Amino acid sequence: MTLGWILLASFAGGALSAALASFALTLRAAWIPILVSYAIGALLGAAFLEVIPNAFRVGPPQAAAGAILAGIFVFFVLEKLLLWRHCHTENCEVHDPHQHGAHDHGRSGALIMVGDTVHNFVDGVLIAAAFLQSNELGIVAAIAIIAHEIPQEMGDFVILLHSGYSRAKAFAVNMLSSLATLVGGTLGYYALQLFQGLEAILLGVVPSRMIYVAVADLIPGLHRRPQLRDTAVQAVLIAVGIATIAVAGAALRH
């Protein structure tokens, strides 16, 4: 019975949240560059206000900090491999910033999905841990995860579209990534003691992809619009993204 609750809650926290957030795919293409600024704020807010403090709280801060640093390094190497796969010469639009188009050939989208899969997996483990304590605690944890996942998944959809994914492909890869919540919930039920020892490290990987994608892939794109009005709009939307995470986190804690 407990496993059934875990699977149901994991499905709601993963696939259902992604499906509810998919209305972001209906946005007009002209809105995507504007909403990228909001996504940057949401990513940085989630990383520094929510995930990193939780990672430091559940395990040794040194392990969490090391995982964050290692994650940023791994995502750097992964992006380099994606660049190498796309173009083997220096004279192409990937390597030449003057020829760079409206999207980044899927790089930031691929990185966000790798990190999101780890994030969903950890969510599943946390849901399992809560239900193993009590059904009431498990339901509360699942509701909190759903409330957190919907705005985050919306940001992921925006980043995927900005990265050049079609709407169908963005929906498909996000739904596939969300299945990691079910995997985490199932494995957490059978092997929770093992994951408790790795929780700080797993949580450290999550903010590393948020920070890397925001700083290395998305913010440089904003610099291509240096006009004062554009900069002001970008700064306001980044601040709104951070504030959204801060308000949502405070509401859930109370």
C-alpha positions in Angstrom: 0.0 0.0 0.0 2.8 2.4 0.9 4.6 1.6 -2.4 1.3 2.4 -4.2 1.1 5.8 -2.5 4.7 6.5 -3.4 4.2 5.6 -7.1 1.0 7.7 -7.3 2.6 10.7 -5.6 5.8 10.4 -7.8 3.7 10.4 -10.9 1.8 13.5 -9.7 5.1 15.2 -8.8 6.8 14.3 -12.1 4.7 13.6 -15.2 1.5 15.4 -14.0 3.5 18.6 -13.0 5.2 18.6 -16.4 1.9 18.2 -18.2 0.3 21.0 -16.3 3.3 23.3 -17.0 3.2 22.4 -20.8 0.8 25.4 -21.5 4.1 27.4 -21.7 4.4 25.7 -25.1 1.5 27.8 -26.3 3.4 31.1 -25.9 4.1 33.1 -28.9 7.7 32.9 -30.2 8.2 36.6 -29.7 7.7 36.1 -25.9 10.4 33.5 -25.5 13.4 35.9 -25.4 11.6 38.0 -22.8 10.7 35.0 -20.6 14.3 33.7 -20.8 15.2 36.6 -18.4 12.5 35.3 -16.0 13.8 31.8 -16.4 17.3 33.0 -15.4 16.0 34.5 -12.2 13.9 31.4 -11.4 17.0 29.1 -12.0 19.3 31.2 -9.8 16.7 31.7 -7.1 15.9 28.0 -6.9 19.6 27.2 -6.8 20.7 29.7 -4.1 17.6 30.1 -2.1 16.2 26.6 -2.0 18.4 23.7 -3.3 21.8 24.7 -2.0 20.5 25.4 1.6 18.8 22.1 1.6 21.9 20.3 0.3 24.0 21.9 3.1 21.3 20.9 5.7 21.0 17.2 4.8 24.6 16.3 4.7 28.2 17.6 5.1 28.4 21.1 3.5 31.8 20.1 2.1 30.3 17.2 0.2 27.5 19.3 -1.2 29.8 22.1 -2.2 32.1 19.6 -3.8 29.2 18.2 -5.8 28.2 21.7 -6.9 31.7 22.4 -8.1 32.1 19.0 -9.8 28.6 19.4 -11.4 29.6 22.7 -13.0 32.8 21.2 -14.3 30.9 18.2 -15.7 28.4 20.4 -17.4 31.2 22.4 -18.9 32.8 19.3 -20.4 29.4 18.0 -21.5 28.7 21.3 -23.4 32.1 21.1 -25.0 31.3 17.6 -26.2 28.0 18.8 -27.6 29.8 21.7 -29.4 32.3 19.2 -30.8 29.6 16.9 -32.0 27.8 19.7 -33.8 30.8 21.2 -35.5 34.3 19.9 -36.1 35.7 23.2 -37.5 36.2 26.7 -36.2 34.4 28.3 -39.1 30.8 27.6 -38.2 28.0 29.4 -36.5 28.5 27.6 -33.2 32.1 28.8 -32.9 31.6 32.2 -34.5 29.5 34.5 -32.2 28.9 36.9 -35.1 27.0 34.1 -36.9 25.1 32.9 -33.8 21.4 32.7 -34.5 18.4 32.9 -32.3 19.0 29.6 -30.5 22.0 27.7 -29.2 21.5 24.4 -31.2 20.1 22.6 -28.2 23.0 22.9 -25.8 21.3 24.6 -22.9 18.2 22.4 -23.5 20.3 19.3 -23.2 22.0 20.5 -20.1 18.8 21.5 -18.4 17.3 18.1 -19.1 20.3 16.2 -17.7 20.1 18.3 -14.5 16.3 18.1 -14.4 16.4 14.3 -14.6 18.7 14.2 -11.5 16.3 16.7 -9.8 13.3 14.5 -10.6 15.1 11.5 -9.3 15.9 13.2 -6.0 12.3 14.3 -5.7 11.2 10.7 -6.0 13.6 9.6 -3.3 12.3 12.4 -1.0 8.7 11.4 -1.6 9.6 7.8 -0.7 11.3 8.9 2.5 8.3 11.0 3.5 5.8 8.2 2.9 7.9 5.7 4.8 7.5 8.0 7.8 3.7 8.4 7.3 1.1 8.8 4.6 0.2 12.3 5.8 3.8 13.4 5.6 4.1 11.9 2.2 1.1 13.7 0.9 2.3 17.0 2.2 5.7 16.4 0.6 4.1 15.5 -2.7 2.0 18.7 -2.7 5.1 20.8 -2.0 7.0 19.1 -4.8 4.1 19.6 -7.3 3.9 23.3 -6.3 7.6 23.7 -6.8 7.8 21.7 -10.0 5.1 23.4 -12.1 6.8 26.9 -12.2 10.2 25.2 -12.7 8.9 23.0 -15.5 7.4 26.1 -17.2 10.9 27.6 -17.1 12.3 24.4 -18.5 9.9 24.6 -21.4 10.9 28.2 -22.1 14.6 27.3 -22.1 14.0 24.3 -24.4 12.1 26.5 -26.9 14.8 29.1 -26.7 17.4 26.4 -27.3 15.8 25.5 -30.6 13.6 22.5 -29.7 10.2 22.2 -31.4 7.2 22.2 -29.2 6.6 18.5 -29.7 10.2 17.6 -28.9 10.2 19.9 -25.8 7.1 18.2 -24.5 8.4 14.7 -25.2 11.8 15.1 -23.5 10.3 16.9 -20.5 7.8 14.1 -20.0 10.6 11.5 -20.4 12.7 13.3 -17.8 9.8 13.5 -15.4 9.7 9.6 -15.3 12.9 9.8 -13.2 10.6 10.8 -10.3 9.0 7.3 -10.5 12.4 5.7 -10.7 13.6 7.6 -7.6 10.4 6.8 -5.7 10.6 3.1 -6.4 14.3 2.8 -5.7 13.9 5.0 -2.6 11.3 2.6 -1.2 13.6 -0.4 -1.6 17.0 1.2 -0.9 16.4 4.4 1.1 19.4 3.9 3.4 21.7 3.9 0.4 20.3 7.2 -0.9 20.4 8.9 2.5 24.2 8.7 2.4 24.2 10.3 -1.1 21.5 12.9 -0.6 23.8 15.9 -0.2 25.8 14.9 -3.3 22.6 14.3 -5.4 21.2 17.7 -4.2 24.5 19.3 -5.1 24.3 18.3 -8.7 20.9 19.9 -9.1 21.9 23.6 -8.5 25.1 23.1 -10.5 23.1 22.7 -13.7 20.9 25.6 -12.7 23.8 27.9 -12.2 25.7 26.7 -15.2 22.8 27.0 -17.7 21.8 30.4 -16.3 25.3 31.9 -16.2 27.1 30.2 -19.1 24.3 29.8 -21.7 21.4 32.2 -21.0 23.0 35.4 -19.6 25.4 35.8 -22.5 22.4 35.9 -24.9 21.0 38.9 -22.9 24.3 40.8 -23.6 23.4 40.8 -27.3 20.7 43.3 -26.4 22.7 46.0 -24.6 20.2 48.9 -25.0 19.3 50.6 -21.7 15.5 49.7 -22.1 16.2 46.1 -22.9 18.7 45.9 -19.9 16.1 47.3 -17.6 13.5 44.9 -18.7 15.9 42.0 -18.3 16.9 43.0 -14.8 13.3 43.4 -13.7 12.3 40.0 -15.1 15.4 38.3 -13.5 14.4 39.9 -10.1 10.8 38.8 -10.6 12.0 35.2 -11.2 14.1 35.3 -8.0 11.2 36.8 -6.1 8.8 34.1 -7.3 11.0 31.4 -5.9 11.6 33.3 -2.7 7.8 33.8 -2.1 6.9 30.2 -3.1 9.6 28.8 -0.8 8.4 31.0 2.1 4.8 30.0 1.6 5.6 26.3 1.5 7.7 26.5 4.7 4.8 28.2 6.5 
